[in-house]
Amino acid sequence: MPLGTIDRKPPAFFKHGMSALSKLVLFAILSVLLMVADARYGMTQPLRATMSLLLYPLEWLSLRPRWVIDEAGRFFEGRDAAQAQVQAMSLKLQQQALRSGQVEQLSLENQQLRRLLDLRERLSSSALAAEVLYDSADPFTRKVVIDKGALQGVQPSSPVMDDVGVLGQVTRVMPLVSEVTLVIDREQSIPVLNTRTGARGVAYGEAGGAPLLELRYMAANADIEVGDLLTTSGVDAIYPPGVPVAVVLKVERRAESVFARILCQPQGRVYGARHVMVLEPLGRQVPPRPPHERSGTLPIKGGPR
Amino acid sequence: MIMPRGQQLLLPANPWFIFFSLLLAQLINMLLNMVVLGNAAWAPDFLAVVLVFWCVHQPQRVGIGVAFLFGLFNDVQQSSLLGQHALSYTVLAYCAVLIHRRLLWFKEPKQSLQVLPLFVLAHVLELLVRLLSGSLFPGWWMLLAPVIEALSWPVVSVLLLAPQRRAPDPDEHRPL
């Protein structure tokens, strides 16, 4: 048997390197520092972007099986299904034709009214179509990863919606992919408007661990009913106004609290969306606030006399 | 080196095989996430199993530094807190290096009982880190993950040791 065919070799006498314990301490401190830098200061974005670029080939590879299944499914999808879809669509189109006639008239009227009030034209944001690649594996958050990144012009904090309603917001942009935090994530909040009453509020994600939204800080006697549609209000300078967010599912008025507990069902398909739109945040279109004008009556401490 | 009576002498491990087995484990994790399970809390982490395996069998080559690096990549891929998996893998690799001499005296089924606490520790560490950073408890199902990982230990051991169990002098009657 030639030399070097057996794995067992004596350990080095003098060249040991660092001991396991000191390595443990070193790397544990390093990871704690990284966590603090990530959670508190958000300084790790360049590191993440580089590593995500290195991981991209693996990601591409692991998305292949789903792609194959999808293609096969599309191939075997019968003509009947397509015809049924066309019929349903034409029915829907007929129903909507009536409405769209009204919409033209209403938007004309709206335009005139706005001009009358000397308001700015309604803001329109540019959109970018993207596809959801996968749910992020972290069980503690509700995020999805989409296939457009900084190279395609995605900006952080852009709102993301599907064809039904708001889905979430881009929270981290990598060179080739970006992460979207869904509206049902615990740390996500969105300003909403009740379309029935016109009352504004803020909806928070993950009410009691369920994939729902919670409309917080609404008084117990507030006018809100099950089935009310909540849309974006547009006061946040991020989401365009009037996009459906959620429908009120349950209203609990409790004696011990001044606030009602209001649970809402998200309208965007937070669990099954494939094709989404990434909108440009409105804040970039809104002009900056005018400089604060000093009123002559109030003396300003330390200011020029 | 003292070794158990009757244990087979193994061929040297190929460093490229070690590297690709770790990459493959990461790929399997990603496949499980993207195609099968989504972000289920009980999804087993096979990268942790393979890391512990190599820390036990090749502590000279795969140690705490490698575990830390793979943990960082896992954090980026899962978009979790950067350093969360790095910390748990560091501790995991340290424990694996601590028990690596003792562990090889047992057969594989008994080994899996011995590595179970390691995986439990790694998951508890991740949970603690996330609870401290303000996340909610994702459910009791996550206790299943370390059990699945420990159960997969014998299978992983047989698969990853197979290249080292080939014959040292292959001929045409015994090609492998």
Interface residues (C-beta under 8 A of the other chain):
Chain A: M1 G4 T5 I6 D7 R8 P10 P11 A20 L21 K23 L24 F27 A28 L30 S31 V32 L33 L34 M35 A37 D38 A39 T44 L47 R48 M51 S52 L54 L55 L58 E59 L61 S62 L63 P65 R66 L133 Y134 D135 S136 A137 D138 P139 F140 T141 R142 K143 V145 R172 E179 R186 E187 E206 G209
Chain B: M1 M3 L9 L10 L11 P12 A13 L23 Q26 L27 N29 M30 L31 N33 M34 V35 G38 N39 A40 A41 A43 Q60 G63 I64 G65 F68 G71 L72 F73 V76 Q77 Q78 S79 S80 L81 L82 G83 Q84 A86 L87 T90 V91 Y94 V97 L98 V129 R130 S133 G134 S135 L136 P138 G139 M142 Q164 P168 D169
